Amino acid sequence: MIVIIDYGAGNLRSVANKLERIGVKAVISSKPSVILKAEKLILPGVGFFKAGMENLSERGLLPVLNQKVLVEKTPILGVCLGIQLFSQKSEEGNAKGLGWIEAETRKFVFEKENSSLKIPHMGWNSIKIRKKSPLLEGIKDEDIFYFVHSYHVVTEGKNEILATTHYGYDFVSVIQKDNIYGTQFHPEKSHQAGIQILKNFAKLC
């Protein structure tokens, strides 16, 4: 069973609906007792980094998530704000994150030649696959995904980077560190390519 973590950051039902459409059992919950029984976890989300971390803390979910992800090695997929919360800290609210990957979350800053680009980065864009992973099985470089974000993850090393996307410059759009997976785009809004990502995650051992 996949548990979609409810921490007041929205976008939960669309993820659940997409999983239901492909025949994957999933529940939305903020209860530690339910999360502890999960075979896989999804941390979706839109909104403010600091508020997301505060919501996780106030709901008593930080120890539960650390137990599941770091100790039990339960696969987890972070989506949009979710992947950013995996980082050590963010410029958005100058807040600390979960610290599961050696990375920071930073706002788009463009050089003069790209100063006309709008923030947030919103709409369809392709990815460039940098490293093979079961999460990207059946995905090609020309496949496009739906993005809505003003911040992105900047990693300390390249081992965690599965794919990048170009918007003014290359930024990290898919990561993996052991059992920790993340996409900056919204797979639940990305049609067939997004469905493939969710199918791949559901099949992970």
C-alpha positions in Angstrom: 0.0 0.0 0.0 1.2 3.5 -0.9 0.5 6.2 1.7 0.2 9.8 0.3 1.3 12.0 3.2 -1.3 14.7 4.2 0.6 17.6 5.7 -1.7 20.4 4.6 0.3 21.2 1.4 -2.4 20.4 -1.1 -2.4 18.4 -4.4 -3.1 15.2 -2.6 -6.3 14.1 -4.3 -5.0 14.5 -7.9 -2.1 12.2 -7.0 -4.5 9.7 -5.4 -6.8 9.8 -8.4 -4.0 9.2 -10.9 -2.8 6.2 -8.9 -6.4 4.8 -8.7 -6.6 5.2 -12.5 -3.6 2.9 -13.0 -4.9 0.4 -10.5 -2.5 1.2 -7.6 -3.9 1.1 -4.1 -3.2 4.3 -2.2 -4.6 6.1 0.8 -4.2 9.7 2.0 -3.3 10.0 5.6 -1.6 12.2 8.3 -1.8 9.4 10.9 1.6 8.0 12.1 0.0 4.6 12.6 -1.0 4.5 9.0 2.2 5.8 7.7 4.2 3.3 9.7 2.4 0.5 7.8 3.1 1.9 4.3 5.0 -0.1 1.8 5.8 3.1 -0.1 5.3 6.8 0.6 4.6 9.9 -1.6 5.2 13.4 -0.3 3.5 15.7 -2.7 3.0 19.4 -2.2 2.7 23.0 -3.5 3.5 26.1 -1.5 5.9 27.6 0.9 8.9 25.5 2.1 9.0 26.8 5.7 5.2 26.2 6.1 5.6 22.7 4.7 8.3 21.8 7.3 6.3 23.4 10.1 3.2 21.4 9.1 5.2 18.2 9.2 6.5 19.1 12.6 3.2 20.1 14.1 1.6 16.9 13.0 4.3 14.9 14.6 5.4 13.3 11.3 9.1 14.1 11.4 10.1 11.1 13.7 7.8 8.8 11.7 9.2 9.8 8.4 12.8 9.5 9.6 12.0 6.0 10.9 10.4 4.9 7.6 12.8 6.5 5.2 16.2 6.4 7.0 15.8 3.3 9.1 13.4 1.0 7.3 14.5 2.3 3.9 10.9 2.6 2.7 10.8 4.0 -0.9 9.5 7.6 -0.9 8.7 9.9 -3.8 8.8 13.6 -3.3 6.8 15.7 -5.8 7.4 19.5 -6.4 7.6 20.9 -2.9 8.2 17.3 -1.7 11.6 17.0 -3.4 12.6 20.4 -2.0 11.8 19.3 1.5 14.3 16.5 1.2 17.1 19.1 1.1 19.0 20.4 4.0 17.7 24.0 3.8 15.9 26.5 1.6 16.3 30.1 0.7 12.5 30.2 0.9 11.9 31.3 4.4 15.5 30.5 5.3 14.3 27.2 6.7 15.8 23.8 7.5 14.6 20.8 5.5 14.5 17.1 6.2 18.2 16.8 5.3 17.9 13.5 3.6 20.0 14.6 0.6 23.0 16.9 0.6 21.4 19.8 -1.2 19.9 23.3 -0.9 16.7 24.7 -2.3 17.3 27.9 -4.2 15.3 30.4 -6.2 15.8 30.8 -9.9 18.3 33.6 -10.6 18.9 34.4 -14.3 21.7 36.1 -16.0 21.0 39.2 -18.1 20.5 37.3 -21.3 17.7 35.3 -19.7 16.2 38.0 -17.5 13.0 38.0 -19.5 12.2 34.5 -18.3 9.2 34.4 -16.0 9.2 33.1 -12.4 7.6 30.7 -11.5 8.7 28.3 -14.2 5.3 27.1 -15.3 4.2 24.8 -18.1 5.6 21.9 -20.1 9.3 21.1 -20.4 11.5 18.1 -21.3 14.1 16.4 -19.2 17.6 15.2 -19.9 18.3 11.8 -18.4 21.7 11.8 -16.7 21.6 8.4 -15.0 19.6 5.2 -15.4 17.1 4.3 -12.7 14.0 2.1 -12.4 12.0 5.3 -11.8 12.8 6.4 -15.3 12.2 3.1 -17.1 10.4 3.8 -20.4 11.1 7.5 -20.2 12.9 9.3 -23.0 14.8 12.7 -23.1 12.1 14.2 -25.4 9.3 13.3 -23.0 7.7 16.4 -21.5 6.4 17.0 -18.0 4.4 19.7 -16.2 6.3 22.2 -13.9 5.1 24.9 -11.5 7.9 26.2 -9.3 10.1 29.2 -8.4 12.7 27.2 -6.5 14.7 24.1 -7.3 17.1 21.7 -5.6 20.9 22.3 -6.0 22.8 19.1 -5.0 26.4 19.0 -3.5 27.3 16.1 -5.8 26.1 14.5 -9.0 25.4 11.0 -7.8 21.8 11.7 -6.9 20.9 13.5 -10.2 18.8 11.3 -12.5 17.7 14.0 -14.8 17.9 17.8 -15.4 15.7 20.3 -17.2 16.7 23.5 -18.9 15.0 26.8 -18.0 17.5 29.6 -18.3 20.1 27.0 -17.1 20.1 23.4 -16.3 18.5 22.5 -12.9 17.8 19.2 -11.2 14.4 17.8 -12.1 14.7 14.1 -10.9 16.8 12.7 -8.0 17.5 9.4 -6.3 19.5 8.6 -3.2 19.0 5.0 -2.3 15.3 4.6 -1.5 14.6 8.4 -1.8 13.2 9.6 -5.1 12.0 13.0 -6.2 10.6 14.9 -9.2 10.4 18.7 -9.5 7.7 18.3 -12.0 4.2 17.0 -11.3 3.8 13.4 -12.7 0.1 13.4 -11.8 -0.4 16.3 -14.3 2.0 15.1 -16.9 -0.2 12.7 -19.0 1.3 9.5 -20.2 4.9 10.2 -19.2 3.8 11.1 -15.7 1.7 8.0 -15.5 4.8 6.0 -16.4 6.8 7.6 -13.6 4.0 6.6 -11.1 3.8 3.1 -12.4 7.6 2.7 -12.1 7.5 4.0 -8.5 4.6 1.6 -7.7 6.7 -1.3 -9.0 9.8 -0.6 -6.9 10.8 -3.4 -4.6 
